[in-house]
Amino acid sequence: MAENTESKVEQSVYGQQQILATMVEYQEHSIVSKMLIKKPSGNITLFSFDSGESLSEHTAPFDAMAQVLDGEGKIIIGGKEHSLQAGATIIMPANIPHAVVAEKKFKMLLIMLKS
């Protein structure tokens, strides 16, 4: 029988109190991601970035919101740099180039809305 990955992801978070920043660990020289929810209407994913790591400029056909949970990071949207610290949130509009740069270690929650 095939495993239903979507259900497995969802069952790990539904009805359970969580401290998001503790749900994904830092790894040296790496970006770590952990999908919390994956639905046709959107995804919720945690990321941790080691200092010096980055996601190169790209576009997505959907709006996305990033909330910094720990540390400090830089998100570049349409060529404009935004330095963000724990507690800060920014919305990345669909079809606008954006990038993520970790000048220091940081963790973020990414919510992508597909509809």
C-alpha positions as CSV (number, residue, x, y, z in Angstrom):
1,M,0.0,0.0,0.0
2,A,1.4,3.5,-0.9
3,E,2.1,5.8,1.9
4,N,0.1,9.0,1.9
5,T,2.8,11.6,2.5
6,E,0.3,14.5,2.7
7,S,-1.6,12.9,5.6
8,K,1.6,12.0,7.4
9,V,2.7,15.7,7.2
10,E,-0.6,16.9,8.4
11,Q,-1.0,14.4,11.3
12,S,2.3,15.6,12.8
13,V,0.9,19.1,13.4
14,Y,-2.9,19.0,13.8
15,G,-4.1,19.3,17.3
16,Q,-0.6,19.6,18.7
17,Q,0.8,22.7,20.4
18,Q,4.1,23.6,18.7
19,I,7.0,26.0,19.2
20,L,7.8,26.6,15.5
21,A,11.4,27.7,16.0
22,T,12.2,24.3,17.7
23,M,10.7,22.2,14.9
24,V,13.6,22.7,12.5
25,E,17.3,22.6,13.4
26,Y,20.3,24.4,12.1
27,Q,22.8,22.4,10.1
28,E,26.2,23.6,9.2
29,H,26.6,24.9,5.7
30,S,23.0,24.0,4.9
31,I,19.4,25.1,4.4
32,V,16.9,22.8,6.1
33,S,13.2,22.7,5.2
34,K,10.4,20.9,6.9
35,M,6.9,20.9,5.3
36,L,4.2,21.2,7.9
37,I,1.2,21.2,5.6
38,K,0.8,20.6,1.9
39,K,-2.5,21.2,0.3
40,P,-3.7,22.1,-3.2
41,S,-4.5,25.6,-1.8
42,G,-1.0,26.1,-0.4
43,N,1.9,25.0,1.8
44,I,3.3,25.8,5.2
45,T,7.0,25.2,5.5
46,L,9.7,25.8,8.1
47,F,13.2,26.7,7.0
48,S,16.5,27.1,8.8
49,F,19.5,28.8,7.1
50,D,23.0,28.6,8.3
51,S,25.0,31.8,8.1
52,G,26.2,32.4,4.5
53,E,23.5,30.3,2.9
54,S,21.0,31.7,0.4
55,L,18.2,30.9,-2.1
56,S,19.0,32.6,-5.4
57,E,16.6,35.0,-7.0
58,H,13.5,33.2,-8.4
59,T,9.8,33.9,-8.9
60,A,6.7,32.0,-7.8
61,P,3.3,32.2,-9.3
62,F,1.7,32.6,-5.8
63,D,1.8,35.1,-3.0
64,A,3.9,34.0,0.0
65,M,4.4,35.3,3.5
66,A,7.6,34.8,5.4
67,Q,7.9,35.2,9.2
68,V,11.3,35.2,10.8
69,L,11.2,33.0,13.9
70,D,14.9,33.2,15.0
71,G,17.9,35.2,14.1
72,E,18.2,37.6,11.2
73,G,17.9,37.3,7.5
74,K,17.6,39.3,4.4
75,I,14.8,39.0,1.8
76,I,15.2,40.8,-1.5
77,I,12.0,41.5,-3.4
78,G,12.1,43.1,-6.8
79,G,15.6,44.3,-6.1
80,K,14.8,45.9,-2.8
81,E,16.5,44.5,0.3
82,H,14.6,43.9,3.5
83,S,16.6,43.0,6.7
84,L,14.4,41.1,9.0
85,Q,14.8,39.9,12.6
86,A,12.8,37.5,14.7
87,G,9.2,38.5,14.8
88,A,9.2,40.3,11.5
89,T,6.9,39.3,8.6
90,I,7.0,40.2,4.9
91,I,4.7,39.3,2.0
92,M,6.4,38.3,-1.3
93,P,4.0,39.0,-4.1
94,A,3.4,36.5,-6.9
95,N,5.5,36.8,-10.0
96,I,8.0,39.3,-8.5
97,P,11.6,38.1,-8.3
98,H,12.8,37.4,-4.7
99,A,15.8,35.9,-3.0
100,V,16.7,34.9,0.6
101,V,20.1,35.6,2.1
102,A,21.3,34.5,5.6
103,E,24.0,36.9,6.6
104,K,23.5,35.3,10.1
105,K,21.7,32.1,11.0
106,F,18.0,32.4,10.9
107,K,14.7,30.4,10.8
108,M,11.5,31.3,9.0
109,L,8.0,30.1,8.5
110,L,6.9,30.3,4.8
111,I,3.2,30.3,4.0
112,M,2.4,30.0,0.3
113,L,-1.1,30.6,-0.9
114,K,-2.0,29.0,-4.2
115,S,-5.6,30.1,-4.5
